């Protein structure tokens, strides 16, 4: 274990040598260290075939939880993707072969068409504006450094963004429309953001993962 750790450190210093030069490699001059985004550490409960509690929905890789706990390393995530990704694919193929095809009847699409029409009729903020505000709020209030006050502020801002999303709008465009994608994603992002902020409040201080 000590040898593996030493080899990892040497490999890291070699990267420093390439990026910052021989003086930084020898610690003769300072070099910059920045935090990076960690792997998403999962939360979706799966069985041995990557099945979730939602029939027909599979999860594999970083989104899956309960396999390595709350401190999964990058190399472990890769093996997890290879093993559970394959198992998910094999079982999903079997499930799809015997499942009924989803309905394509026009009436089943009416609620979504109505929602899109409402977005086209509104003149509020563009979806991407609200998405960016939500991302900024989550980073400032529920990021690496957090406390109870920031968590409460995050929940308040999530509520405000959700209220404004009722008035967001954008013009109809032919072909691929990024506004439409952002509008659909925002609702899901708000739900995940609220769950994350509430979970963080259970600790009230910066400690480990959500």
KEMI-269088 format. One record per residue (C-alpha): x, y, z; residue number from 1; residue in three letters. Coordinates in Angstrom, 2 decimals, padded with zeros to 5 digits. Example, Ala and Ser with C-alpha at 12.3 -4.5 7.8 and 13.67 -1.06 7.14 Angstrom:
(pt (012.30, -004.50, 007.80), 1, 'ala')
(pt (013.67, -001.06, 007.14), 2, 'ser')
REM end
This chain:
(pt (000.00, 000.00, 000.00), 1, 'unk')
(pt (002.81, 002.40, 000.87), 2, 'unk')
(pt (004.55, 001.58, -002.43), 3, 'unk')
(pt (001.36, 002.20, -004.42), 4, 'unk')
(pt (000.87, 005.50, -002.61), 5, 'unk')
(pt (004.45, 006.54, -003.35), 6, 'unk')
(pt (004.07, 005.62, -007.02), 7, 'unk')
(pt (000.91, 007.72, -007.22), 8, 'unk')
(pt (002.72, 010.69, -005.69), 9, 'unk')
(pt (005.62, 010.35, -008.15), 10, 'unk')
(pt (003.20, 010.23, -011.07), 11, 'unk')
(pt (001.52, 013.37, -009.76), 12, 'unk')
(pt (004.84, 015.18, -009.47), 13, 'unk')
(pt (005.71, 014.23, -013.02), 14, 'unk')
(pt (002.57, 016.05, -014.12), 15, 'unk')
(pt (003.74, 019.07, -012.10), 16, 'unk')
(pt (007.11, 018.91, -013.85), 17, 'unk')
(pt (005.46, 018.96, -017.26), 18, 'unk')
(pt (003.03, 021.74, -016.34), 19, 'unk')
(pt (005.17, 024.06, -014.22), 20, 'unk')
(pt (008.78, 023.09, -014.94), 21, 'unk')
(pt (011.73, 021.54, -013.05), 22, 'unk')
(pt (011.87, 024.16, -010.29), 23, 'unk')
(pt (008.28, 023.52, -009.26), 24, 'unk')
(pt (008.99, 019.78, -009.48), 25, 'unk')
(pt (011.78, 020.23, -006.92), 26, 'unk')
(pt (009.62, 022.52, -004.76), 27, 'unk')
(pt (012.00, 025.40, -005.40), 28, 'unk')
(pt (009.14, 027.68, -006.44), 29, 'unk')
(pt (005.40, 027.65, -005.65), 30, 'unk')
(pt (002.79, 026.21, -007.99), 31, 'unk')
(pt (-000.95, 026.55, -008.02), 32, 'unk')
(pt (-003.32, 023.91, -006.66), 33, 'unk')
(pt (-007.02, 024.17, -007.44), 34, 'unk')
(pt (-010.02, 022.06, -006.35), 35, 'unk')
(pt (-011.79, 020.04, -009.01), 36, 'unk')
(pt (-015.27, 018.59, -009.23), 37, 'unk')
(pt (-015.50, 015.18, -007.59), 38, 'unk')
(pt (-017.37, 012.30, -009.09), 39, 'unk')
(pt (-021.07, 012.33, -008.38), 40, 'unk')
(pt (-021.16, 009.82, -005.59), 41, 'unk')
(pt (-024.45, 008.20, -006.35), 42, 'unk')
(pt (-027.70, 007.73, -004.54), 43, 'unk')
(pt (-029.94, 005.68, -006.83), 44, 'unk')
(pt (-030.47, 002.28, -005.22), 45, 'unk')
(pt (-029.97, -000.66, -007.58), 46, 'unk')
(pt (-030.00, -004.44, -007.37), 47, 'unk')
(pt (-027.36, -006.79, -008.77), 48, 'unk')
(pt (-028.66, -006.18, -012.32), 49, 'unk')
(pt (-028.72, -002.38, -011.99), 50, 'unk')
(pt (-032.52, -002.33, -011.77), 51, 'unk')
(pt (-034.00, 000.61, -009.85), 52, 'unk')
(pt (-037.32, 000.77, -008.03), 53, 'unk')
(pt (-038.88, 002.20, -011.23), 54, 'unk')
(pt (-039.80, -000.62, -013.56), 55, 'unk')
(pt (-037.76, -000.49, -016.76), 56, 'unk')
(pt (-035.32, 002.12, -015.43), 57, 'unk')
(pt (-031.67, 001.11, -014.92), 58, 'unk')
(pt (-028.78, 002.97, -013.30), 59, 'unk')
(pt (-025.05, 002.27, -013.64), 60, 'unk')
(pt (-021.85, 004.15, -012.90), 61, 'unk')
(pt (-021.66, 007.37, -010.93), 62, 'unk')
(pt (-025.40, 007.73, -010.43), 63, 'unk')
(pt (-025.71, 004.38, -008.62), 64, 'unk')
(pt (-025.34, 004.29, -004.86), 65, 'unk')
(pt (-024.70, 001.80, -002.09), 66, 'unk')
(pt (-021.74, -000.02, -003.63), 67, 'unk')
(pt (-018.69, 001.91, -002.40), 68, 'unk')
(pt (-020.17, 004.29, 000.14), 69, 'unk')
(pt (-019.60, 008.03, 000.02), 70, 'unk')
(pt (-015.97, 008.26, -001.03), 71, 'unk')
(pt (-015.64, 006.53, -004.36), 72, 'unk')
(pt (-012.36, 007.07, -006.22), 73, 'unk')
(pt (-012.10, 007.61, -009.96), 74, 'unk')
(pt (-010.61, 004.23, -010.84), 75, 'unk')
(pt (-013.33, 002.44, -008.88), 76, 'unk')
(pt (-016.02, 004.34, -010.76), 77, 'unk')
(pt (-014.58, 003.12, -014.07), 78, 'unk')
(pt (-014.74, -000.53, -013.07), 79, 'unk')
(pt (-018.23, 000.06, -011.78), 80, 'unk')
(pt (-019.31, 001.41, -015.16), 81, 'unk')
(pt (-017.82, -001.56, -017.00), 82, 'unk')
(pt (-019.35, -004.19, -014.74), 83, 'unk')
(pt (-022.74, -002.72, -013.94), 84, 'unk')
(pt (-023.08, -001.02, -017.32), 85, 'unk')
(pt (-022.83, -004.40, -019.01), 86, 'unk')
(pt (-025.21, -006.05, -016.55), 87, 'unk')
(pt (-027.69, -003.18, -016.97), 88, 'unk')
(pt (-027.50, -003.48, -020.76), 89, 'unk')
(pt (-028.02, -007.23, -020.75), 90, 'unk')
(pt (-031.02, -007.09, -018.44), 91, 'unk')
(pt (-032.51, -004.03, -020.17), 92, 'unk')
(pt (-032.38, -005.88, -023.50), 93, 'unk')
(pt (-034.32, -008.79, -022.00), 94, 'unk')
(pt (-036.84, -006.42, -020.45), 95, 'unk')
(pt (-037.33, -004.45, -023.68), 96, 'unk')
(pt (-037.87, -007.62, -025.72), 97, 'unk')
(pt (-040.96, -008.46, -023.68), 98, 'unk')
(pt (-042.27, -004.97, -022.91), 99, 'unk')
(pt (-045.06, -003.12, -024.65), 100, 'unk')
(pt (-044.02, -000.23, -026.88), 101, 'unk')
(pt (-044.79, 003.24, -025.45), 102, 'unk')
(pt (-047.91, 004.93, -026.69), 103, 'unk')
(pt (-047.52, 007.34, -029.59), 104, 'unk')
(pt (-051.15, 008.37, -029.66), 105, 'unk')
(pt (-051.61, 012.10, -030.22), 106, 'unk')
(pt (-053.85, 012.48, -027.17), 107, 'unk')
(pt (-051.05, 011.29, -024.88), 108, 'unk')
(pt (-048.85, 014.14, -026.12), 109, 'unk')
(pt (-051.43, 016.89, -025.54), 110, 'unk')
(pt (-050.27, 017.84, -021.99), 111, 'unk')
(pt (-046.70, 018.36, -023.19), 112, 'unk')
(pt (-047.83, 020.29, -026.26), 113, 'unk')
(pt (-049.89, 022.54, -023.99), 114, 'unk')
(pt (-046.90, 023.14, -021.73), 115, 'unk')
(pt (-044.68, 024.05, -024.69), 116, 'unk')
(pt (-047.37, 026.40, -026.02), 117, 'unk')
(pt (-047.47, 028.19, -022.66), 118, 'unk')
(pt (-043.70, 028.71, -022.77), 119, 'unk')
(pt (-043.98, 030.14, -026.27), 120, 'unk')
(pt (-046.69, 032.55, -025.10), 121, 'unk')
(pt (-044.79, 033.86, -022.06), 122, 'unk')
(pt (-042.35, 036.78, -022.03), 123, 'unk')
(pt (-040.43, 036.19, -018.82), 124, 'unk')
(pt (-036.82, 035.09, -018.36), 125, 'unk')
(pt (-035.27, 032.62, -020.78), 126, 'unk')
(pt (-034.83, 029.14, -019.27), 127, 'unk')
(pt (-031.01, 029.32, -019.45), 128, 'unk')
(pt (-031.05, 032.48, -017.31), 129, 'unk')
(pt (-032.85, 030.62, -014.53), 130, 'unk')
(pt (-030.63, 027.56, -014.97), 131, 'unk')
(pt (-027.50, 029.68, -014.47), 132, 'unk')
(pt (-028.96, 031.43, -011.44), 133, 'unk')
(pt (-029.75, 028.06, -009.90), 134, 'unk')
(pt (-026.24, 026.75, -010.59), 135, 'unk')
(pt (-024.66, 029.87, -009.08), 136, 'unk')
(pt (-026.82, 029.66, -005.98), 137, 'unk')
(pt (-026.04, 025.99, -005.43), 138, 'unk')
(pt (-022.30, 026.59, -005.78), 139, 'unk')
(pt (-022.31, 029.55, -003.37), 140, 'unk')
(pt (-024.67, 028.11, -000.77), 141, 'unk')
(pt (-024.46, 024.31, -000.95), 142, 'unk')
(pt (-020.93, 023.82, -002.27), 143, 'unk')
(pt (-017.69, 022.87, -000.55), 144, 'unk')
(pt (-018.03, 025.51, 002.19), 145, 'unk')
(pt (-021.52, 025.61, 003.64), 146, 'unk')
(pt (-023.46, 026.17, 006.84), 147, 'unk')
(pt (-027.06, 026.31, 008.02), 148, 'unk')
(pt (-027.58, 029.94, 007.01), 149, 'unk')
(pt (-026.40, 029.27, 003.46), 150, 'unk')
(pt (-028.57, 026.18, 003.23), 151, 'unk')
(pt (-031.66, 028.18, 004.18), 152, 'unk')
(pt (-030.70, 030.86, 001.66), 153, 'unk')
(pt (-030.38, 028.19, -001.04), 154, 'unk')
(pt (-033.88, 026.88, -000.34), 155, 'unk')
(pt (-035.29, 030.40, -000.49), 156, 'unk')
(pt (-033.59, 031.09, -003.83), 157, 'unk')
(pt (-034.76, 027.74, -005.23), 158, 'unk')
(pt (-038.34, 028.68, -004.34), 159, 'unk')
(pt (-037.89, 032.07, -006.02), 160, 'unk')
(pt (-036.46, 030.56, -009.22), 161, 'unk')
(pt (-039.24, 027.99, -009.32), 162, 'unk')
(pt (-041.85, 030.74, -009.02), 163, 'unk')
(pt (-040.22, 032.71, -011.84), 164, 'unk')
(pt (-040.09, 029.59, -014.01), 165, 'unk')
(pt (-043.89, 029.75, -014.29), 166, 'unk')
(pt (-043.44, 032.91, -016.39), 167, 'unk')
(pt (-040.35, 031.95, -018.41), 168, 'unk')
(pt (-040.78, 032.05, -022.15), 169, 'unk')
(pt (-039.07, 031.82, -025.51), 170, 'unk')
(pt (-040.15, 032.03, -029.16), 171, 'unk')
(pt (-040.95, 028.93, -031.18), 172, 'unk')
(pt (-038.07, 027.85, -033.40), 173, 'unk')
(pt (-037.86, 025.11, -036.01), 174, 'unk')
(pt (-035.43, 022.24, -035.48), 175, 'unk')
(pt (-033.34, 021.75, -032.35), 176, 'unk')
(pt (-034.20, 024.31, -029.71), 177, 'unk')
(pt (-031.85, 024.72, -026.74), 178, 'unk')
(pt (-034.46, 026.83, -024.92), 179, 'unk')
(pt (-036.86, 023.89, -025.00), 180, 'unk')
(pt (-034.20, 021.54, -023.63), 181, 'unk')
(pt (-033.32, 024.00, -020.86), 182, 'unk')
(pt (-036.98, 024.47, -019.95), 183, 'unk')
(pt (-037.59, 020.74, -019.53), 184, 'unk')
(pt (-034.34, 020.27, -017.60), 185, 'unk')
(pt (-034.97, 023.18, -015.22), 186, 'unk')
(pt (-037.89, 021.46, -013.49), 187, 'unk')
(pt (-035.74, 018.41, -012.75), 188, 'unk')
(pt (-032.80, 020.56, -011.68), 189, 'unk')
(pt (-034.99, 022.43, -009.20), 190, 'unk')
(pt (-036.17, 019.17, -007.67), 191, 'unk')
(pt (-032.63, 017.81, -007.31), 192, 'unk')
(pt (-031.34, 021.15, -005.97), 193, 'unk')
(pt (-034.03, 021.25, -003.28), 194, 'unk')
(pt (-033.30, 017.67, -002.22), 195, 'unk')
(pt (-029.56, 018.41, -002.08), 196, 'unk')
(pt (-030.01, 021.58, -000.02), 197, 'unk')
(pt (-032.35, 019.86, 002.44), 198, 'unk')
(pt (-029.91, 016.97, 002.80), 199, 'unk')
(pt (-027.03, 019.39, 003.46), 200, 'unk')
(pt (-029.04, 021.05, 006.23), 201, 'unk')
(pt (-029.06, 017.78, 008.17), 202, 'unk')
(pt (-025.40, 018.48, 008.98), 203, 'unk')
(pt (-025.37, 022.28, 009.23), 204, 'unk')
(pt (-021.63, 022.50, 008.46), 205, 'unk')
(pt (-019.05, 021.55, 005.83), 206, 'unk')
(pt (-018.31, 017.85, 006.25), 207, 'unk')
(pt (-018.01, 015.24, 003.51), 208, 'unk')
(pt (-020.46, 014.66, 000.73), 209, 'unk')
(pt (-024.15, 015.42, 000.60), 210, 'unk')
REM end
